[in-house]
Amino acid sequence: VQLQASGGGKVQVGGSLRLSCAASGRAFTSYAINWFRQAPGKEREFVANVDWNGGDQHYSDSAKGRFTISRDNRKNMVYLQMNSLKPEDTAVYYCAAELLGDRYNVGDMDYWGIGTQVTVSS
């Protein structure tokens, strides 16, 4: 599975962005897809997870209530809708695929995409 994140940009506090993760490969529907982010000087951290058919989602505490993850298997796409953005959301966002679907650690991911920068300014 090959992944490519896009949709990042600069936004003001309180604004919204929708990130997209485009996947290629026939096995896409076998994988859960996760979003991670990495701020300068910090470790990469889990943001959100969606299972293989979009029926189950998990979020970090910082993302709950503000971010929504979804997927469209017909288009091989995963989305991260981010609302009420804060300066602490500034980071490079990555999508990653994981076969078992129930693991959320960086080291458990099977495939990573190239990230997209999100900058939230006050």
Backbone bond lengths (Angstrom), bond angles and torsions (degrees), N, CA, C in turn:
res aa  C-N    CA-C-N  psi(-1)  N-CA   C-N-CA  omega(-1)  CA-C   N-CA-C  phi
1 V - - - 1.465 - - 1.525 108.99 -
2 Q 1.330 115.60 129.19 1.463 120.61 175.17 1.524 108.69 -110.30
3 L 1.319 115.69 138.01 1.462 121.43 -174.20 1.514 110.94 -125.95
4 Q 1.315 115.63 146.49 1.462 121.26 177.52 1.518 108.71 -142.84
5 A 1.329 116.17 117.22 1.459 121.04 177.68 1.521 110.02 -89.39
6 S 1.325 116.12 146.86 1.461 121.82 176.82 1.518 109.00 -153.31
7 G 1.331 115.11 173.05 1.463 119.85 175.79 1.516 114.57 102.36
8 G 1.308 117.11 -2.63 1.448 119.41 178.68 1.517 111.64 -70.07
9 G 1.326 115.34 171.40 1.453 120.07 179.21 1.508 110.34 168.74
10 K 1.327 114.62 -165.90 1.452 120.84 179.57 1.520 109.25 -105.85
11 V 1.310 116.13 134.76 1.453 121.15 -178.22 1.519 108.83 -145.80
12 Q 1.302 116.24 153.38 1.456 120.09 178.78 1.527 111.01 -84.17
13 V 1.310 114.77 160.85 1.463 121.04 177.90 1.530 109.44 -52.91
14 G 1.317 115.51 133.92 1.452 120.80 -179.56 1.513 114.23 90.19
15 G 1.329 116.07 -8.62 1.452 119.77 -178.68 1.517 113.05 -81.23
16 S 1.335 115.06 -175.14 1.459 121.58 -176.66 1.517 110.63 -132.16
17 L 1.309 114.67 152.63 1.463 122.75 172.03 1.518 108.12 -144.22
18 R 1.321 116.00 150.61 1.458 120.26 172.02 1.520 108.39 -119.41
19 L 1.301 115.69 117.08 1.454 121.22 175.57 1.519 109.87 -89.80
20 S 1.325 114.86 147.29 1.458 121.07 177.56 1.515 109.57 -122.41
21 C 1.308 115.69 147.30 1.458 122.22 175.58 1.517 106.66 -127.94
22 A 1.316 116.20 110.78 1.455 121.69 179.44 1.518 109.29 -93.73
23 A 1.321 115.87 131.40 1.453 120.79 -177.78 1.516 111.04 -117.87
24 S 1.304 115.33 145.78 1.460 120.47 172.97 1.513 108.73 -124.45
25 G 1.308 116.14 152.32 1.457 119.79 -177.77 1.512 110.65 117.79
26 R 1.299 115.61 139.53 1.450 120.78 -175.51 1.510 112.72 -70.96
27 A 1.334 118.46 -16.53 1.459 121.08 -176.57 1.514 112.88 -90.78
28 F 1.326 117.76 9.95 1.464 120.63 -173.72 1.524 112.14 -52.75
29 T 1.319 117.46 -43.20 1.462 120.20 -175.54 1.531 112.73 -72.87
30 S 1.309 117.44 -4.52 1.464 119.96 175.70 1.524 112.39 -84.18
31 Y 1.328 116.86 -11.06 1.451 121.03 -170.70 1.519 113.15 -111.80
32 A 1.316 114.84 140.96 1.453 120.07 162.18 1.527 107.42 -75.24
33 I 1.318 115.97 148.99 1.456 120.73 179.46 1.525 109.09 -118.63
34 N 1.303 114.08 134.64 1.461 121.51 -178.59 1.520 110.85 -119.60
35 W 1.313 115.38 149.83 1.460 121.44 168.08 1.528 107.83 -109.08
36 F 1.330 114.74 134.22 1.458 122.66 173.39 1.519 107.42 -124.45
37 R 1.314 115.83 166.05 1.461 119.54 174.30 1.518 108.89 -144.30
38 Q 1.330 113.43 155.24 1.458 119.80 179.14 1.516 109.28 -139.68
39 A 1.319 115.01 115.83 1.454 121.46 176.81 1.532 108.98 -89.05
40 P 1.323 117.87 157.31 1.464 120.33 -179.89 1.517 111.94 -55.61
41 G 1.317 116.33 129.22 1.448 121.13 177.52 1.504 115.51 77.95
42 K 1.326 116.52 3.85 1.466 120.39 -178.21 1.512 110.82 -120.55
43 E 1.327 115.58 162.59 1.446 120.49 177.50 1.521 110.62 -76.21
44 R 1.317 115.25 155.83 1.451 120.51 176.08 1.524 108.64 -68.10
45 E 1.333 116.91 136.12 1.447 120.46 -175.81 1.527 112.03 -130.38
46 F 1.306 115.07 150.24 1.458 122.65 178.74 1.531 110.46 -69.19
47 V 1.348 115.04 140.61 1.457 120.73 177.77 1.537 111.31 -118.11
48 A 1.331 116.28 -52.99 1.461 119.63 -175.01 1.526 110.38 -158.55
49 N 1.325 114.27 156.21 1.463 121.68 -178.06 1.516 109.21 -139.71
50 V 1.332 116.24 142.04 1.459 121.01 172.89 1.521 107.97 -131.42
51 D 1.330 116.75 137.66 1.462 119.28 -177.00 1.525 110.65 -76.39
52 W 1.321 117.09 -176.95 1.458 121.92 -167.65 1.517 113.78 -62.05
53 N 1.343 118.21 -29.50 1.463 119.05 -177.56 1.525 112.64 -115.24
54 G 1.328 117.67 9.45 1.452 121.04 177.84 1.514 114.89 82.22
55 G 1.303 117.21 6.21 1.448 120.08 -175.24 1.517 115.72 -83.32
56 D 1.300 116.56 -14.50 1.468 120.73 -176.98 1.520 109.17 -138.73
57 Q 1.328 116.03 135.07 1.462 121.00 -179.70 1.535 109.63 -131.44
58 H 1.307 114.26 150.41 1.468 120.61 175.01 1.520 108.19 -134.85
59 Y 1.330 115.27 146.83 1.457 120.42 -176.44 1.522 110.86 -134.37
60 S 1.324 115.22 152.20 1.450 119.72 168.85 1.525 108.26 -70.61
61 D 1.321 116.07 162.52 1.465 119.20 178.88 1.522 111.08 -60.54
62 S 1.318 117.43 -35.20 1.461 120.24 -178.14 1.519 112.48 -71.77
63 A 1.324 117.05 -22.71 1.459 121.27 -177.72 1.528 113.17 -94.18
64 K 1.316 117.57 -22.92 1.464 121.20 -176.19 1.517 111.50 -58.26
65 G 1.318 114.86 132.09 1.454 120.24 177.65 1.507 114.97 85.12
66 R 1.340 117.24 -13.15 1.470 120.56 -179.21 1.517 112.11 -119.32
67 F 1.324 117.17 -33.40 1.462 121.48 -176.37 1.524 109.60 -109.77
68 T 1.325 115.43 148.39 1.457 121.04 175.59 1.520 109.27 -133.70
69 I 1.321 116.33 126.15 1.462 121.42 177.74 1.524 108.46 -102.63
70 S 1.317 115.22 141.23 1.459 120.29 178.20 1.519 108.65 -150.20
71 R 1.334 115.65 166.32 1.465 119.05 177.55 1.515 109.97 -143.78
72 D 1.319 114.57 152.93 1.457 122.64 175.58 1.522 106.85 -127.29
73 N 1.305 115.85 99.45 1.468 119.53 -175.81 1.530 113.08 -69.72
74 R 1.316 117.10 -20.72 1.470 118.62 176.63 1.516 110.67 -67.76
75 K 1.327 115.91 -29.30 1.465 121.18 -177.99 1.533 112.14 -105.81
76 N 1.321 117.93 0.22 1.465 121.37 -175.45 1.528 111.43 55.43
77 M 1.315 115.67 46.53 1.454 120.80 -176.50 1.528 110.69 -128.81
78 V 1.328 115.03 146.07 1.457 123.12 170.71 1.519 107.57 -127.03
79 Y 1.323 116.21 142.61 1.453 121.04 -175.95 1.532 110.32 -124.95
80 L 1.327 114.52 151.45 1.459 120.66 171.83 1.520 107.08 -130.32
81 Q 1.322 116.17 104.21 1.448 121.40 175.55 1.521 108.45 -84.58
82 M 1.314 115.97 121.76 1.462 121.04 -176.99 1.524 109.38 -117.64
83 N 1.317 116.23 118.31 1.465 122.35 179.91 1.528 110.50 -116.88
84 S 1.302 115.64 165.02 1.472 121.63 177.88 1.523 111.04 50.21
85 L 1.306 115.64 48.83 1.468 120.31 -174.67 1.518 112.00 -66.64
86 K 1.322 114.09 146.23 1.463 122.63 -177.81 1.531 108.63 -121.76
87 P 1.327 117.71 159.41 1.472 119.48 177.50 1.526 112.54 -56.38
88 E 1.310 117.93 -32.78 1.462 121.35 -179.34 1.530 112.68 -72.15
89 D 1.326 117.50 -6.45 1.462 120.70 173.32 1.526 111.87 -82.93
90 T 1.316 116.85 -7.65 1.462 121.02 178.99 1.524 110.00 -61.81
91 A 1.335 115.98 123.80 1.456 121.32 -176.42 1.520 108.89 -179.05
92 V 1.321 115.14 170.25 1.453 120.58 166.30 1.528 107.08 -89.06
93 Y 1.312 116.07 128.29 1.462 121.77 -177.21 1.527 109.31 -103.67
94 Y 1.328 115.34 133.74 1.453 122.80 -178.30 1.528 109.86 -123.12
95 C 1.325 116.18 144.37 1.451 119.28 168.10 1.532 108.25 -104.38
96 A 1.318 115.36 149.40 1.457 121.41 -175.95 1.521 108.97 -146.02
97 A 1.322 115.70 146.85 1.458 121.90 -179.37 1.514 110.34 -107.80
98 E 1.318 115.55 141.26 1.463 121.34 -178.23 1.519 108.64 -139.70
99 L 1.322 117.38 127.28 1.460 121.93 -168.73 1.523 113.68 -71.99
100 L 1.306 117.99 -40.60 1.465 119.81 -174.19 1.519 112.65 -75.42
101 G 1.315 116.01 -28.28 1.459 119.06 174.02 1.508 116.64 87.29
102 D 1.306 118.70 -2.78 1.467 119.42 -176.04 1.525 112.06 -128.88
103 R 1.308 116.93 24.81 1.457 120.92 -179.99 1.518 109.41 -125.46
104 Y 1.329 116.17 141.07 1.452 120.80 -171.89 1.527 113.48 -129.10
105 N 1.311 117.12 14.14 1.461 120.28 179.43 1.527 110.84 -93.19
106 V 1.322 115.37 149.99 1.468 121.01 -179.18 1.524 110.67 -53.91
107 G 1.320 116.75 -44.59 1.451 120.87 -175.60 1.516 114.96 -70.96
108 D 1.322 117.91 -10.02 1.459 121.74 -178.49 1.520 113.45 -92.88
109 M 1.332 116.97 -8.55 1.449 119.23 -176.23 1.528 111.14 -75.11
110 D 1.329 115.72 144.71 1.454 121.55 -178.25 1.527 112.42 -92.47
111 Y 1.313 117.02 -34.15 1.468 121.47 -179.69 1.522 109.15 -141.40
112 W 1.325 114.00 145.79 1.466 121.20 178.45 1.522 109.50 -124.95
113 G 1.331 114.52 147.95 1.443 119.76 172.20 1.515 110.32 -102.67
114 I 1.313 114.73 170.61 1.464 120.87 173.16 1.519 107.76 -74.43
115 G 1.308 116.75 139.06 1.451 120.97 -173.43 1.511 114.24 -80.78
116 T 1.334 113.51 171.63 1.455 121.66 176.36 1.527 108.34 -131.79
117 Q 1.338 115.51 136.48 1.458 120.54 -174.19 1.523 111.18 -82.90
118 V 1.324 115.47 132.70 1.461 122.68 172.51 1.525 107.76 -119.33
119 T 1.320 115.77 126.33 1.459 120.96 179.47 1.522 108.68 -125.70
120 V 1.328 115.45 122.58 1.462 121.28 179.90 1.520 108.11 -112.08
121 S 1.307 116.55 119.75 1.453 120.53 -176.21 1.522 110.53 -111.81
122 S 1.318 113.83 147.21 1.469 119.61 -179.62 1.519 110.91 -95.00
